[in-house]
Amino acid sequence: MSSNTAFIVGFMGSGKSSVLDLIKKNTEINTIDLDQAVLEDNTTGVESVEELFNRYGEEYFRIHEVKAFEKIFKNSNTVISLGGGSMTSISIKNTVINSDKSFYLENEFKNLWLNIKESNRPLVATGEDNVKKIYQDRLDIYKQCKNTINMSKLSLEEASEAIVYQLGWG
């Protein structure tokens, strides 16, 4: 793996895509949203992750997520935003936790739920209790990232600036 690949990790609603968008907007750093990469590589004609999940299921999505990740993770000076469940893949998790440039966007479940409860995300439809269990199941994996950004204390802009500063690429 390129030592110049960085990863943004976190649960649904943590701000991964928004932080990535701010990095893209405010710097010359190459950025890739893994969910978008999955959709671009997908030949089924679906237009959203939600539609892909609903039509083909999570297992299908995860297989294609790993394939897309394997294509893009070696890009130099690139920040990659991972989907909330990406770290459940052993190959993705091992790559990310072995990187000094992995950033976990941490937040309390109550804040995350407020961010996602009105969304069309497939897991949200399973209810708050189930989503909270998934969150709790994934916490230990997320916490293995080398860097933690406390999103309950920082704005999206401040989080993006902290990542760029830590990377030293901006």
N, C-alpha and C positions, 0 to 999 in steps of 0.2 A: 504494500500500500504506500502511496505517496505520503510523505510526512506532512504534506501541505494540503491534506483533505481534512475538513472540519465537519462536525456533525451536530445538528440541533435535535434534541430528543425531548420528549415529554408526552403527557397524556393529552387526550382530546381537549381542546379549548385552552391549552396552556399558552398559545400565542406563537407556535413554531412558524407557521406560514407568514404571519404578520411580521415577526422579527426578521425572517428571511427577506420579505419584501422590502423592509426598511434598509437592510444591508445592501440589497441590490440597488435601491433608489439612491442611497447616500455614498456609495463607494464604487470602485471599479472591480470589486471582487466578483468572480463568477459564482452564481448561485443556482442550485437545482432543488426543486421540490420533488421528492421521491414519488408522491402520489401522482403528480403531473407526468413524471417519467413513465409510470405504469400505464397511464391512460394513453400516452403517445405511442407506446410500444404495443398497445392492445389492438387487435384486429377485429374485435366484435362490434365496433361501431358505437359503443356506449360513450356517453359524454361526461360522466361523473363517477367518482369512487362509489358513491351511494348506489348508483344504478348498477355498477359492476358487482358490488356486494349482493344487492337484492336479486339480481338475475342469475348470478353464477355461484354465489356463496363465498364465505371467508376463505376457505381452503384454496379455491381457485385464485382469489386475489393474492393470497400470501405467496403462492408459487410464482406468480408474475411479478410480485414485489421483489422477491429475491433475485430473479432474472434481471430486472431493471437495475437493482442495486449493484449487481456484479458488473454491469456495463459502465456505471458512472462513478463508482467510488474511487477510482484511481486518478481522477482528474486533478491536476495540480491547482493549487490556490483556489479551491472550490469549497463553498459551504453548502452542505446538503441537509435539508430539512427532512426528517423521517416521519412517517406516519406514527400515530400513537401506539399501534400494535407491532410496528416493525421489529422491535427488540425481542419479540417472542420467537423470531427466527434465530436459531443458534449461529448461523454463519454471519448474519448482520450483527447480532449482539457481540460476537467475539471480535469482529473488526472494530466496532465502535468502542468497546470498553478497553481495547488495547491501544487506542489513540489518545494522545495527550490533548487533542483538540476536540474532545467530546463535551458538549454542553447540555446539561439537563435543566430544562425550564420547570422549576419546582413551583407548585402552588397547592393550597389546601383543596380538598375535594369540593367543599361548599362553593368555593369561587369558580372552580372548573365547571361544576354543574350549572351554575348561573350562566356561564358562557355558552353551554351546549344544549341546555334543556329544550330550547325552541328550534333546534336545528333538525335537519333531515338525516342525520347520521344514523346508520342502521343500528348501532348498539344503543343509542339513546332510546329507540323505540322499545327496547327490552325493559325499560324502567330504571328509576334512580337507584334502587337497591342493587340490582344486577350490575349497573355501571360502577357503583361504588366498590363492589366486590372485585371487578376487573381492575379498577384503579389500585386497590390494595394488593392484588396479586402481582401487579407490575412494578410497584414501588421499589422493591429491592433491586430489580433489574435496572431501572432508571438511575438509582443512586450509585451504580457502579461507574457512571461517567466520571471523568476526571475533574470536571468543573460543574458547579451548580450555580444557577442564577435564580435568586428568590424573586419570583414574579409578583408576590404579594407586596413587595417593597419597591419594585421598579416599574416604570412605565415600559411600554413596548420599545419606545425610542431609546430609553436608557439601557435596556437589555441589549438592543442591537449594538449600541456604542460600546458596551462592556465586552461583548464578544469580539468586535473588531479590534478594540484596544488590546485584549488578551492575545489575539492572533498576531498582532503587529503587522498586519497587511495593509491597513488603511492609510 
